[in-house]
Amino acid sequence: MQQNRRLTDLKNIGMKIAARLNEVGIFSEAELRIAGAVGAHRKIKQRYPDEALPVCYYLYSFEGALRDKHWDAIGEKRKLALKAQIR
C-alpha cells in the first residue's frame, strides 16, 4: 500500500479536515501514520482548545483513513479504545 498519498486521497479526509491537519504539521499519509489517529486528534485539540471536536468527524475519520475504511466501519470496540485514549 502506498503510504505517502495526499491527505485528500484518503478515505474520510476532505478539504476541511486536510486543512486542519496541515495547520498542525501533517501534510501526507505518511505523516498521519506517524502521528496516528489519537496523536493527530490531540494536535488539533491543542490548536483549538475551545472548539468541540466531534470524535466521528476527526478521531474516527483519521483511524478510518489509516485503515482505508469508512469511519463508521472501524468497529465499536476500536472506537471505544480510541475514545478512551483522548480523555
Biopython code that builds the backbone (N, CA, C, O; Angstrom):
import numpy as np
from Bio.PDB.StructureBuilder import StructureBuilder

atoms = [
    (1, "MET", "N", (0.844, -1.186, 0.000)),
    (1, "MET", "CA", (0.000, 0.000, 0.000)),
    (1, "MET", "C", (0.889, 1.249, 0.000)),
    (1, "MET", "O", (1.833, 1.373, 0.781)),
    (2, "GLN", "N", (0.554, 2.148, -0.889)),
    (2, "GLN", "CA", (1.280, 3.422, -0.939)),
    (2, "GLN", "C", (1.029, 4.184, 0.350)),
    (2, "GLN", "O", (-0.112, 4.265, 0.806)),
    (3, "GLN", "N", (2.081, 4.748, 0.951)),
    (3, "GLN", "CA", (1.905, 5.419, 2.237)),
    (3, "GLN", "C", (2.260, 6.892, 2.205)),
    (3, "GLN", "O", (2.427, 7.508, 3.257)),
    (4, "ASN", "N", (2.377, 7.460, 1.031)),
    (4, "ASN", "CA", (2.673, 8.880, 1.010)),
    (4, "ASN", "C", (1.705, 9.632, 0.096)),
    (4, "ASN", "O", (2.087, 10.560, -0.617)),
    (5, "ARG", "N", (0.451, 9.206, 0.140)),
    (5, "ARG", "CA", (-0.576, 9.890, -0.638)),
    (5, "ARG", "C", (-0.931, 11.210, 0.022)),
    (5, "ARG", "O", (-0.671, 11.430, 1.205)),
    (6, "ARG", "N", (-1.530, 12.079, -0.773)),
    (6, "ARG", "CA", (-2.047, 13.327, -0.219)),
    (6, "ARG", "C", (-3.187, 12.973, 0.730)),
    (6, "ARG", "O", (-3.860, 11.957, 0.560)),
    (7, "LEU", "N", (-3.388, 13.803, 1.706)),
    (7, "LEU", "CA", (-4.438, 13.550, 2.691)),
    (7, "LEU", "C", (-5.802, 13.405, 2.045)),
    (7, "LEU", "O", (-6.580, 12.531, 2.429)),
    (8, "THR", "N", (-6.103, 14.249, 1.070)),
    (8, "THR", "CA", (-7.431, 14.195, 0.441)),
    (8, "THR", "C", (-7.620, 12.968, -0.437)),
    (8, "THR", "O", (-8.728, 12.724, -0.916)),
    (9, "ASP", "N", (-6.567, 12.190, -0.660)),
    (9, "ASP", "CA", (-6.698, 10.927, -1.387)),
    (9, "ASP", "C", (-7.142, 9.794, -0.466)),
    (9, "ASP", "O", (-7.489, 8.710, -0.934)),
    (10, "LEU", "N", (-7.132, 10.044, 0.842)),
    (10, "LEU", "CA", (-7.509, 9.028, 1.825)),
    (10, "LEU", "C", (-9.006, 9.070, 2.088)),
    (10, "LEU", "O", (-9.638, 10.119, 1.963)),
    (11, "LYS", "N", (-9.563, 7.935, 2.449)),
    (11, "LYS", "CA", (-10.978, 7.882, 2.840)),
    (11, "LYS", "C", (-11.210, 8.808, 4.031)),
    (11, "LYS", "O", (-10.341, 8.942, 4.894)),
    (12, "ASN", "N", (-12.344, 9.427, 4.079)),
    (12, "ASN", "CA", (-12.804, 10.262, 5.194)),
    (12, "ASN", "C", (-12.118, 11.620, 5.300)),
    (12, "ASN", "O", (-12.494, 12.414, 6.162)),
    (13, "ILE", "N", (-11.145, 11.914, 4.473)),
    (13, "ILE", "CA", (-10.399, 13.164, 4.586)),
    (13, "ILE", "C", (-10.779, 14.091, 3.429)),
    (13, "ILE", "O", (-10.372, 13.890, 2.284)),
    (14, "GLY", "N", (-11.561, 15.097, 3.762)),
    (14, "GLY", "CA", (-11.928, 16.107, 2.776)),
    (14, "GLY", "C", (-11.048, 17.333, 2.945)),
    (14, "GLY", "O", (-10.077, 17.321, 3.701)),
    (15, "MET", "N", (-11.397, 18.370, 2.243)),
    (15, "MET", "CA", (-10.588, 19.590, 2.261)),
    (15, "MET", "C", (-10.514, 20.217, 3.654)),
    (15, "MET", "O", (-9.447, 20.672, 4.065)),
    (16, "LYS", "N", (-11.629, 20.248, 4.387)),
    (16, "LYS", "CA", (-11.624, 20.891, 5.700)),
    (16, "LYS", "C", (-10.738, 20.134, 6.692)),
    (16, "LYS", "O", (-9.938, 20.739, 7.406)),
    (17, "ILE", "N", (-10.886, 18.823, 6.731)),
    (17, "ILE", "CA", (-10.065, 18.036, 7.655)),
    (17, "ILE", "C", (-8.595, 18.094, 7.233)),
    (17, "ILE", "O", (-7.711, 18.190, 8.083)),
    (18, "ALA", "N", (-8.333, 18.037, 5.935)),
    (18, "ALA", "CA", (-6.952, 18.136, 5.454)),
    (18, "ALA", "C", (-6.339, 19.477, 5.858)),
    (18, "ALA", "O", (-5.176, 19.533, 6.260)),
    (19, "ALA", "N", (-7.113, 20.549, 5.755)),
    (19, "ALA", "CA", (-6.612, 21.872, 6.139)),
    (19, "ALA", "C", (-6.271, 21.907, 7.623)),
    (19, "ALA", "O", (-5.252, 22.475, 8.018)),
    (20, "ARG", "N", (-7.127, 21.299, 8.447)),
    (20, "ARG", "CA", (-6.851, 21.247, 9.893)),
    (20, "ARG", "C", (-5.575, 20.453, 10.160)),
    (20, "ARG", "O", (-4.751, 20.858, 10.980)),
    (21, "LEU", "N", (-5.411, 19.335, 9.475)),
    (21, "LEU", "CA", (-4.197, 18.542, 9.651)),
    (21, "LEU", "C", (-2.967, 19.342, 9.211)),
    (21, "LEU", "O", (-1.932, 19.311, 9.876)),
    (22, "ASN", "N", (-3.085, 20.049, 8.100)),
    (22, "ASN", "CA", (-1.971, 20.892, 7.626)),
    (22, "ASN", "C", (-1.591, 21.925, 8.667)),
    (22, "ASN", "O", (-0.407, 22.205, 8.855)),
    (23, "GLU", "N", (-2.572, 22.495, 9.345)),
    (23, "GLU", "CA", (-2.310, 23.522, 10.359)),
    (23, "GLU", "C", (-1.472, 22.996, 11.520)),
    (23, "GLU", "O", (-0.790, 23.764, 12.199)),
    (24, "VAL", "N", (-1.526, 21.689, 11.744)),
    (24, "VAL", "CA", (-0.747, 21.108, 12.843)),
    (24, "VAL", "C", (0.466, 20.325, 12.339)),
    (24, "VAL", "O", (1.056, 19.535, 13.076)),
    (25, "GLY", "N", (0.832, 20.554, 11.074)),
    (25, "GLY", "CA", (2.060, 19.976, 10.538)),
    (25, "GLY", "C", (1.948, 18.604, 9.914)),
    (25, "GLY", "O", (2.959, 17.933, 9.711)),
    (26, "ILE", "N", (0.734, 18.174, 9.606)),
    (26, "ILE", "CA", (0.530, 16.868, 8.967)),
    (26, "ILE", "C", (0.063, 17.127, 7.539)),
    (26, "ILE", "O", (-1.010, 17.688, 7.318)),
    (27, "PHE", "N", (0.892, 16.704, 6.560)),
    (27, "PHE", "CA", (0.625, 17.025, 5.160)),
    (27, "PHE", "C", (0.460, 15.805, 4.260)),
    (27, "PHE", "O", (0.095, 15.948, 3.093)),
    (28, "SER", "N", (0.721, 14.616, 4.781)),
    (28, "SER", "CA", (0.660, 13.420, 3.942)),
    (28, "SER", "C", (0.193, 12.224, 4.762)),
    (28, "SER", "O", (0.098, 12.276, 5.988)),
    (29, "GLU", "N", (-0.094, 11.152, 4.044)),
    (29, "GLU", "CA", (-0.482, 9.911, 4.709)),
    (29, "GLU", "C", (0.628, 9.424, 5.628)),
    (29, "GLU", "O", (0.361, 8.961, 6.738)),
    (30, "ALA", "N", (1.861, 9.525, 5.174)),
    (30, "ALA", "CA", (2.993, 9.068, 5.991)),
    (30, "ALA", "C", (3.051, 9.837, 7.307)),
    (30, "ALA", "O", (3.280, 9.250, 8.364)),
    (31, "GLU", "N", (2.846, 11.137, 7.240)),
    (31, "GLU", "CA", (2.882, 11.945, 8.465)),
    (31, "GLU", "C", (1.691, 11.643, 9.364)),
    (31, "GLU", "O", (1.818, 11.678, 10.588)),
    (32, "LEU", "N", (0.536, 11.347, 8.775)),
    (32, "LEU", "CA", (-0.623, 10.953, 9.570)),
    (32, "LEU", "C", (-0.360, 9.616, 10.255)),
    (32, "LEU", "O", (-0.739, 9.423, 11.410)),
    (33, "ARG", "N", (0.283, 8.699, 9.549)),
    (33, "ARG", "CA", (0.622, 7.397, 10.145)),
    (33, "ARG", "C", (1.566, 7.572, 11.339)),
    (33, "ARG", "O", (1.422, 6.891, 12.354)),
    (34, "ILE", "N", (2.517, 8.473, 11.214)),
    (34, "ILE", "CA", (3.458, 8.721, 12.312)),
    (34, "ILE", "C", (2.713, 9.284, 13.520)),
    (34, "ILE", "O", (2.939, 8.843, 14.647)),
    (35, "ALA", "N", (1.837, 10.242, 13.298)),
    (35, "ALA", "CA", (1.073, 10.850, 14.397)),
    (35, "ALA", "C", (0.051, 9.876, 14.956)),
    (35, "ALA", "O", (-0.187, 9.847, 16.164)),
    (36, "GLY", "N", (-0.550, 9.086, 14.092)),
    (36, "GLY", "CA", (-1.636, 8.199, 14.487)),
    (36, "GLY", "C", (-2.923, 8.984, 14.654)),
    (36, "GLY", "O", (-2.905, 10.211, 14.746)),
    (37, "ALA", "N", (-4.023, 8.282, 14.693)),
    (37, "ALA", "CA", (-5.332, 8.931, 14.817)),
    (37, "ALA", "C", (-5.429, 9.736, 16.103)),
    (37, "ALA", "O", (-5.895, 10.875, 16.091)),
    (38, "VAL", "N", (-4.997, 9.157, 17.199)),
    (38, "VAL", "CA", (-5.082, 9.831, 18.502)),
    (38, "VAL", "C", (-4.149, 11.035, 18.542)),
    (38, "VAL", "O", (-4.536, 12.104, 19.016)),
    (39, "GLY", "N", (-2.932, 10.873, 18.054)),
    (39, "GLY", "CA", (-1.974, 11.976, 18.050)),
    (39, "GLY", "C", (-2.443, 13.138, 17.195)),
    (39, "GLY", "O", (-2.309, 14.296, 17.590)),
    (40, "ALA", "N", (-2.990, 12.841, 16.034)),
    (40, "ALA", "CA", (-3.499, 13.899, 15.158)),
    (40, "ALA", "C", (-4.669, 14.619, 15.815)),
    (40, "ALA", "O", (-4.766, 15.845, 15.747)),
    (41, "HIS", "N", (-5.552, 13.864, 16.449)),
    (41, "HIS", "CA", (-6.691, 14.464, 17.152)),
    (41, "HIS", "C", (-6.200, 15.376, 18.268)),
    (41, "HIS", "O", (-6.710, 16.483, 18.441)),
    (42, "ARG", "N", (-5.219, 14.916, 19.018)),
    (42, "ARG", "CA", (-4.665, 15.731, 20.120)),
    (42, "ARG", "C", (-4.047, 17.027, 19.613)),
    (42, "ARG", "O", (-4.229, 18.083, 20.219)),
    (43, "LYS", "N", (-3.317, 16.953, 18.505)),
    (43, "LYS", "CA", (-2.693, 18.155, 17.944)),
    (43, "LYS", "C", (-3.740, 19.186, 17.551)),
    (43, "LYS", "O", (-3.571, 20.380, 17.799)),
    (44, "ILE", "N", (-4.812, 18.724, 16.941)),
    (44, "ILE", "CA", (-5.873, 19.656, 16.541)),
    (44, "ILE", "C", (-6.561, 20.215, 17.772)),
    (44, "ILE", "O", (-6.872, 21.405, 17.826)),
    (45, "LYS", "N", (-6.801, 19.370, 18.756)),
    (45, "LYS", "CA", (-7.437, 19.828, 20.001)),
    (45, "LYS", "C", (-6.559, 20.868, 20.708)),
    (45, "LYS", "O", (-7.076, 21.830, 21.275)),
    (46, "GLN", "N", (-5.258, 20.680, 20.677)),
    (46, "GLN", "CA", (-4.348, 21.651, 21.292)),
    (46, "GLN", "C", (-4.405, 22.988, 20.552)),
    (46, "GLN", "O", (-4.346, 24.049, 21.172)),
    (47, "ARG", "N", (-4.516, 22.932, 19.261)),
    (47, "ARG", "CA", (-4.569, 24.166, 18.464)),
    (47, "ARG", "C", (-5.903, 24.878, 18.636)),
    (47, "ARG", "O", (-5.962, 26.106, 18.575)),
    (48, "TYR", "N", (-6.964, 24.128, 18.848)),
    (48, "TYR", "CA", (-8.316, 24.684, 19.007)),
    (48, "TYR", "C", (-8.913, 24.209, 20.326)),
    (48, "TYR", "O", (-9.881, 23.449, 20.316)),
    (49, "PRO", "N", (-8.364, 24.637, 21.457)),
    (49, "PRO", "CA", (-8.801, 24.105, 22.755)),
    (49, "PRO", "C", (-10.254, 24.429, 23.117)),
    (49, "PRO", "O", (-10.865, 23.696, 23.894)),
    (50, "ASP", "N", (-10.807, 25.487, 22.581)),
    (50, "ASP", "CA", (-12.174, 25.863, 22.930)),
    (50, "ASP", "C", (-13.214, 25.303, 21.967)),
    (50, "ASP", "O", (-14.412, 25.532, 22.140)),
    (51, "GLU", "N", (-12.766, 24.581, 20.968)),
    (51, "GLU", "CA", (-13.692, 24.039, 19.971)),
    (51, "GLU", "C", (-14.025, 22.590, 20.297)),
    (51, "GLU", "O", (-13.132, 21.798, 20.598)),
    (52, "ALA", "N", (-15.284, 22.248, 20.240)),
    (52, "ALA", "CA", (-15.693, 20.857, 20.433)),
    (52, "ALA", "C", (-15.402, 20.104, 19.137)),
    (52, "ALA", "O", (-15.921, 20.455, 18.077)),
    (53, "LEU", "N", (-14.577, 19.078, 19.228)),
    (53, "LEU", "CA", (-14.237, 18.291, 18.049)),
    (53, "LEU", "C", (-15.042, 17.003, 18.057)),
    (53, "LEU", "O", (-14.803, 16.134, 18.895)),
    (54, "PRO", "N", (-15.983, 16.865, 17.148)),
    (54, "PRO", "CA", (-16.758, 15.614, 17.112)),
    (54, "PRO", "C", (-15.825, 14.427, 16.827)),
    (54, "PRO", "O", (-15.092, 14.433, 15.838)),
    (55, "VAL", "N", (-15.855, 13.433, 17.681)),
    (55, "VAL", "CA", (-14.926, 12.314, 17.517)),
    (55, "VAL", "C", (-15.129, 11.603, 16.186)),
    (55, "VAL", "O", (-14.163, 11.136, 15.582)),
    (56, "CYS", "N", (-16.372, 11.515, 15.722)),
    (56, "CYS", "CA", (-16.591, 10.826, 14.450)),
    (56, "CYS", "C", (-15.996, 11.623, 13.298)),
    (56, "CYS", "O", (-15.558, 11.049, 12.301)),
    (57, "TYR", "N", (-15.981, 12.931, 13.433)),
    (57, "TYR", "CA", (-15.503, 13.778, 12.349)),
    (57, "TYR", "C", (-13.981, 13.812, 12.294)),
    (57, "TYR", "O", (-13.423, 13.951, 11.206)),
    (58, "TYR", "N", (-13.316, 13.694, 13.381)),
    (58, "TYR", "CA", (-11.860, 13.741, 13.408)),
    (58, "TYR", "C", (-11.249, 12.399, 13.784)),
    (58, "TYR", "O", (-10.666, 11.730, 12.931)),
    (59, "LEU", "N", (-11.367, 11.999, 15.020)),
    (59, "LEU", "CA", (-10.694, 10.806, 15.508)),
    (59, "LEU", "C", (-11.025, 9.566, 14.676)),
    (59, "LEU", "O", (-10.120, 8.873, 14.212)),
    (60, "TYR", "N", (-12.293, 9.289, 14.488)),
    (60, "TYR", "CA", (-12.680, 8.100, 13.732)),
    (60, "TYR", "C", (-12.338, 8.250, 12.252)),
    (60, "TYR", "O", (-11.991, 7.271, 11.591)),
    (61, "SER", "N", (-12.433, 9.457, 11.740)),
    (61, "SER", "CA", (-12.057, 9.693, 10.341)),
    (61, "SER", "C", (-10.581, 9.400, 10.118)),
    (61, "SER", "O", (-10.212, 8.796, 9.111)),
    (62, "PHE", "N", (-9.732, 9.827, 11.055)),
    (62, "PHE", "CA", (-8.304, 9.563, 10.924)),
    (62, "PHE", "C", (-8.029, 8.063, 10.968)),
    (62, "PHE", "O", (-7.261, 7.539, 10.161)),
    (63, "GLU", "N", (-8.662, 7.378, 11.915)),
    (63, "GLU", "CA", (-8.462, 5.930, 12.031)),
    (63, "GLU", "C", (-8.938, 5.226, 10.770)),
    (63, "GLU", "O", (-8.260, 4.337, 10.255)),
    (64, "GLY", "N", (-10.084, 5.617, 10.281)),
    (64, "GLY", "CA", (-10.585, 5.028, 9.040)),
    (64, "GLY", "C", (-9.660, 5.301, 7.865)),
    (64, "GLY", "O", (-9.426, 4.422, 7.035)),
    (65, "ALA", "N", (-9.136, 6.513, 7.795)),
    (65, "ALA", "CA", (-8.214, 6.859, 6.713)),
    (65, "ALA", "C", (-6.975, 5.962, 6.762)),
    (65, "ALA", "O", (-6.490, 5.508, 5.725)),
    (66, "LEU", "N", (-6.474, 5.715, 7.952)),
    (66, "LEU", "CA", (-5.288, 4.876, 8.099)),
    (66, "LEU", "C", (-5.572, 3.406, 7.808)),
    (66, "LEU", "O", (-4.666, 2.652, 7.451)),
    (67, "ARG", "N", (-6.822, 3.005, 7.961)),
    (67, "ARG", "CA", (-7.211, 1.611, 7.698)),
    (67, "ARG", "C", (-7.881, 1.435, 6.337)),
    (67, "ARG", "O", (-8.269, 0.325, 5.974)),
    (68, "ASP", "N", (-8.019, 2.528, 5.584)),
    (68, "ASP", "CA", (-8.689, 2.532, 4.292)),
    (68, "ASP", "C", (-10.125, 2.030, 4.409)),
    (68, "ASP", "O", (-10.590, 1.211, 3.616)),
    (69, "LYS", "N", (-10.817, 2.559, 5.439)),
    (69, "LYS", "CA", (-12.219, 2.207, 5.690)),
    (69, "LYS", "C", (-13.012, 3.472, 5.970)),
    (69, "LYS", "O", (-12.465, 4.482, 6.410)),
    (70, "HIS", "N", (-14.299, 3.400, 5.711)),
    (70, "HIS", "CA", (-15.182, 4.480, 6.136)),
    (70, "HIS", "C", (-15.110, 4.537, 7.663)),
    (70, "HIS", "O", (-14.975, 3.503, 8.318)),
    (71, "TRP", "N", (-15.198, 5.732, 8.224)),
    (71, "TRP", "CA", (-15.029, 5.882, 9.676)),
    (71, "TRP", "C", (-16.001, 5.033, 10.473)),
    (71, "TRP", "O", (-15.677, 4.599, 11.579)),
    (72, "ASP", "N", (-17.186, 4.789, 9.934)),
    (72, "ASP", "CA", (-18.175, 4.024, 10.685)),
    (72, "ASP", "C", (-17.930, 2.515, 10.610)),
    (72, "ASP", "O", (-18.595, 1.744, 11.303)),
    (73, "ALA", "N", (-16.988, 2.096, 9.779)),
    (73, "ALA", "CA", (-16.714, 0.668, 9.610)),
    (73, "ALA", "C", (-15.516, 0.197, 10.428)),
    (73, "ALA", "O", (-15.059, -0.933, 10.255)),
    (74, "ILE", "N", (-15.001, 1.045, 11.315)),
    (74, "ILE", "CA", (-13.816, 0.615, 12.087)),
    (74, "ILE", "C", (-14.180, -0.253, 13.289)),
    (74, "ILE", "O", (-13.299, -0.816, 13.939)),
    (75, "GLY", "N", (-15.456, -0.360, 13.581)),
    (75, "GLY", "CA", (-15.910, -1.243, 14.650)),
    (75, "GLY", "C", (-16.046, -0.542, 15.994)),
    (75, "GLY", "O", (-15.248, 0.328, 16.344)),
    (76, "GLU", "N", (-17.057, -0.931, 16.726)),
    (76, "GLU", "CA", (-17.351, -0.289, 18.016)),
    (76, "GLU", "C", (-16.244, -0.491, 19.044)),
    (76, "GLU", "O", (-15.935, 0.419, 19.813)),
    (77, "LYS", "N", (-15.654, -1.669, 19.060)),
    (77, "LYS", "CA", (-14.586, -1.943, 20.026)),
    (77, "LYS", "C", (-13.413, -0.990, 19.793)),
    (77, "LYS", "O", (-12.873, -0.428, 20.746)),
    (78, "ARG", "N", (-13.020, -0.807, 18.538)),
    (78, "ARG", "CA", (-11.905, 0.094, 18.220)),
    (78, "ARG", "C", (-12.281, 1.541, 18.519)),
    (78, "ARG", "O", (-11.451, 2.305, 19.011)),
    (79, "LYS", "N", (-13.521, 1.926, 18.227)),
    (79, "LYS", "CA", (-13.974, 3.285, 18.517)),
    (79, "LYS", "C", (-13.882, 3.576, 20.015)),
    (79, "LYS", "O", (-13.431, 4.648, 20.418)),
    (80, "LEU", "N", (-14.305, 2.633, 20.820)),
    (80, "LEU", "CA", (-14.234, 2.810, 22.275)),
    (80, "LEU", "C", (-12.783, 2.934, 22.748)),
    (80, "LEU", "O", (-12.472, 3.757, 23.609)),
    (81, "ALA", "N", (-11.903, 2.112, 22.176)),
    (81, "ALA", "CA", (-10.487, 2.161, 22.546)),
    (81, "ALA", "C", (-9.875, 3.511, 22.170)),
    (81, "ALA", "O", (-9.107, 4.081, 22.946)),
    (82, "LEU", "N", (-10.208, 4.019, 20.996)),
    (82, "LEU", "CA", (-9.700, 5.312, 20.563)),
    (82, "LEU", "C", (-10.233, 6.430, 21.460)),
    (82, "LEU", "O", (-9.487, 7.304, 21.902)),
    (83, "LYS", "N", (-11.520, 6.381, 21.714)),
    (83, "LYS", "CA", (-12.154, 7.420, 22.525)),
    (83, "LYS", "C", (-11.560, 7.457, 23.931)),
    (83, "LYS", "O", (-11.396, 8.532, 24.509)),
    (84, "ALA", "N", (-11.238, 6.293, 24.479)),
    (84, "ALA", "CA", (-10.641, 6.222, 25.815)),
    (84, "ALA", "C", (-9.255, 6.878, 25.844)),
    (84, "ALA", "O", (-8.827, 7.377, 26.885)),
    (85, "GLN", "N", (-8.567, 6.878, 24.722)),
    (85, "GLN", "CA", (-7.228, 7.458, 24.667)),
    (85, "GLN", "C", (-7.216, 8.980, 24.598)),
    (85, "GLN", "O", (-6.184, 9.600, 24.854)),
    (86, "ILE", "N", (-8.337, 9.583, 24.261)),
    (86, "ILE", "CA", (-8.347, 11.049, 24.147)),
    (86, "ILE", "C", (-8.923, 11.729, 25.365)),
    (86, "ILE", "O", (-8.990, 12.958, 25.407)),
    (87, "ARG", "N", (-9.337, 10.970, 26.351)),
    (87, "ARG", "CA", (-9.914, 11.563, 27.568)),
    (87, "ARG", "C", (-8.858, 12.069, 28.484)),
    (87, "ARG", "O", (-9.168, 12.597, 29.552)),
]
sb = StructureBuilder()
sb.init_structure("model")
sb.init_model(0)
sb.init_chain("A")
sb.init_seg("    ")
for serial, (resi, resn, name, xyz) in enumerate(atoms, 1):
    if name == "N":
        sb.init_residue(resn, " ", resi, " ")
    sb.init_atom(name, np.array(xyz, "f"), 0.0, 1.0, " ", f" {name:<3s}", serial, name[0])
structure = sb.get_structure()
